[in-house]
Amino acid sequence: MTRTKRVKTASWRNRENLTGYAFVAPMLLGLILITIVPAILSLIVSFSDWSFIQGLDQFKFVGFKNYSRLFSDQVFMTSFKNNIVLLLVVPIQLIISLALAIIIDKFVYWKSFFKVVFFMPYISSIVAVAIVFQLLFAPSYGPINKALESLGVANPPKWLADLHYALPSVMIIMVWVGIGFCLIVYLAALQAIPRDMYEAADIDGAGQWSRFWKITLPMVSPTTFYLLVTGFISTFKAFDIIMVLTQGGPSYSTSVITYDLYTTAFVSLKTGYASSMAWVLFACVLLITVIQWIGQKKWVNY
Amino acid sequence: MRNQISAGRIIITIVMLVIGIAFLLPFIWMISASFKPEIDVFKYPIEWIPRHWNVYQNYRDVWFGDHPFAVYYWNSIKVCVLTTLISVTVSSLAAYGFTHVEFKGRNALFIIVLMTFMIPSYSIIVPQFILFTWLQLFDTHLGLILLGSFSALGTFMLRQFFLGLHKEYLEAAVIDGAGHLKIFRSIALPLVKPALATYAILRFIWTWNDYTNPLIFIRTDTLETIQVAIQKFASESGVFYSLIMAGTVSAILPLIVIFIIGQKQVIEGIALGGVKG
């Protein structure tokens, strides 16, 4: 540390303190109002059976009843299970985007053009994307099924209208939307690999395939790990796409925790119960973050 | 040898072009459908280039019809611009404070800011709703703007850039007797301009695409922003798919424009944040 030698008088310290608080105050006050107070309120309410249409005098604590009720709640358990299935989106996304990133990095002309192409779905609004896919996936008149029929598929799936295909259809769209982000991050990681590592491999006579397994894959493993974690967290936050595309249907086959939370809070108006869902959601995200902290040290080859 | 490699490269580029076009087919279909009269939308084989054009009527109906997109557009622009301005200001102030001012409790406060980043927004949306009703911020644009303006992410991202500034450079100014506000405005801020641009563009895009907050915090139809408006429009106008597609094109278009202008900033910002983790 090189610090200018200066007598730090008490009055200087005082002024520095006040200046510091002034600089961070707007952000802190905003966060207190928007995030911290609501988080505390949500925790308190999750132990009550309160509804916000009731007055505060109706407020009554019920202990852990909301939380224990979650386990026997069919809809919530289905939503939770769907969230777990949605995690599959992330590895699929990573494999496709790593492959594309390697090809774009080394084997094509117009690199930045391809970056833009694959990034397009990521910046587009998920609402617009969901509406477009709703039409593309339409069972009888949608272009996807028309194309499948003309290719000789006799009974193409009903996609979003089918109990078994609805969730996979949502997953296809999620993969499509998320590829761009992973691709950009992977490209940056690939460009950070020192050239001489590959040159050394060339001298050893390593082929493309072993270069990939021995150099590229280990070198991008911190990135893979980061993308895996942020990807998992973002699947738990998926709401817009479900709300616009399927509203959790058909018969809850695409319901997720956030959607169940939304309907419980704003349609059934069960504030307390919805808050307990909110904390289960938070716990899931926290668990993934903790696994990240531990895992970062153990599993990643730097 | 060199020629051979190029030949391979051209072939791979062509293959990738085909994959790229296939990847963008949903967009191409959307744009093409928004140009057609209604009866042509689901014709098969698909008329990628419309045989009959209906561009003017479609877009006029969407922009100035029963659900006037002009109004929702204006609402969205207002909310996005103000959110971005406030968020960039507040975040850069805090980021500077957390890096270059030595005040008591700095690390503890910074950890609190980082911790708020871990709370998923859906976990606190219900109490936010109640709080905003009490504070009479429900169903106002101010409420929406406040919701989007305070993000730990902005503080964290800009702090990374402020950390990169040479300390000696700033301390020289301190010795000259300049106060922190002056150093912040005339030295630190200009030096991190690219980072500010990146964050501003990303914040604008995120706010533009935000659907959940307007869905929950806005009730009056004329205050609606574009994402909720397009969804309501789609579910209410039933079978007018060409109009719905004109709506989705309108909702995405500004982003495409911003993205193409600020492409470098967006991609670098994402790549940087990503690799750093």
Interface residues (C-beta under 8 A of the other chain):
Chain A: T2 T4 E16 N17 L18 T19 G20 Y21 A22 F23 V24 P26 M27 L28 G30 L31 L33 I34 T35 I36 V37 P38 A39 L41 S42 V45 F52 I103 I104 F107 V108 Y109 W110 S112 F114 K115 V116 V117 F118 F119 M120 P121 I123 S124 S125 I126 V127 A128 V129 I131 V132 F133 L135 L136 A138 Y141 G142 P143 K146 A147 S150 W176 F181 I184 V185 L187 A188 A189 A192 P222 T223 Y226 L227 I233 F236 K237 F239 D240 M243 V244 T258 L261 Y262 A265 F266 T271 A274 S275 A278 W279 L281 F282 V285 L286 T289
Chain B: G8 R9 I10 I12 T13 M16 G20 F23 L24 P26 F27 W29 M30 A33 F42 Y44 P45 I46 T89 V90 S91 L93 A94 Y96 G97 F98 V101 E102 F103 K104 R106 L109 I112 V113 T116 M118 I119 P120 S121 Y122 S123 I124 I125 V126 P127 Q128 F129 I130 L131 T133 L146 L147 S149 F150 A152 T155 K167 E168 E171 V174 I175 G179 H180 L181 F184 I205 W208 N209 Y211 T212 L215 I216 I226 Q227 V228 I230 Q231 A234 Y241 I244 M245 T248 A251 I252 L255 I256 F259 I260 Q263 V266 I267 I270 A271 L272 G274 V275 G277
